[in-house]
Amino acid sequence: MSARLTDLQPWLYPWAATLVRAAQSYGCSLSSVYRSPGEQLELYANRRFSRYPVAPPGHSMHGYRRAFDLAGPPRVLAWLGRVWESWGGRWGGRDGTDPIHFEA
């Protein structure tokens, strides 16, 4: 799986880059950006081993280059999620199920 912000939609890149720079200063790291249909299928087939939800192929914003995941301390991810939402994005931790997931 790719973990390059440049794989995001060009209009989304500046927003994500700003958030990720802040995240890195608090010990977070980028863990996933674009996922090919095959990569998403593999994740979906093995979803029972994941602690986070996995969308079926064609239903993940990662496949549309509109999502990224960050690994980091829960408190920091919650703060980043609030920032992301204040910019109009959607944070997967809002309902507590996917705190590493950020999408637009």
N, C-alpha and C positions, 0 to 999 in steps of 0.2 A: 504494500500500500504506500501511496505517496504521502509525504508530509511536507509539501512545498506550498506556501501560500500563493505562489505565482500560478498554481493550478486552479485558483478560484476565478470566478467571473471577474473581468477587469474592473467593473464598477464596485465590486465588493472588496477587492484587494486593499485599498487604502484604509478602510475601516478595520478590517481584520488585522492588518499589519500594526496599526496603532494599538489595538487591544493585546495582541501577542507580545509586542515589545514591553508593555506594562506587565503582562503575565510573567514573562521571563525574568523580570527584575524581582519577582516574588517566588522564584523557584519552579515555575510551571514550564512545561514543554509542549510543543505541538506534537500530537500523536497521529493525526489522520486528517487528510484533506480530501482530494478526489479519490473515488473508488470506481474502478471499472465494473461493468455488470458481472464479470466473472469473480472479481474480488468480493463484491457484495453478496453474490450467491454463496460463495464459500463461507463468509461470515454468517449468513442467514442459516445455512445448513448446520453450522456449529453453534448456533445461538444459545443452546442450553448450557454451554460452557462459559458464556459471557455474563458478567455482572451487570451489563447495561443492555437496554433493548436494541434489537437489530431489525431494521425494516427489510421487507423482501425486496429483491431487485426491482428497480423501476419506481420504488417508493421512498428512496432515501435521497435527501438533498445533497449528499456527498456525490452522487452520480450526476447531478446537475451543476456541480461545481459551486454550490451555494451553502456549504457547511464545512466546519472544521471542528476537531476535537482537541481539547487541551487536558493534559494530565497535570494535577497539582493538588495542593492541600484544599480540602473542602471549603474552608472559610474564604480562601482566596478565590476559588471558583464561584462562590456565591456572590462575592463583591463584583467580580468580572461579569457575571450574569446580569446583575443589576445595571451595570454600566452599559452592557450590550443592549439590553432592553430599552434603556433610556435613549439609545440611538435608533431605535426602531427594529432591532433584531429580535430573534426568538431564542431563548435559552432553555435547553432541555432540562435544567434543574428546577425550573419553576414548580413542577409538580413532584420533584424529588426523585424522578426515575432516571434521568440522564444528565447529571451535572457537568459532564465533560463536553457536552454538545452545544455548539453555537451555530445558528443558521440565519439566513436572510431570505 
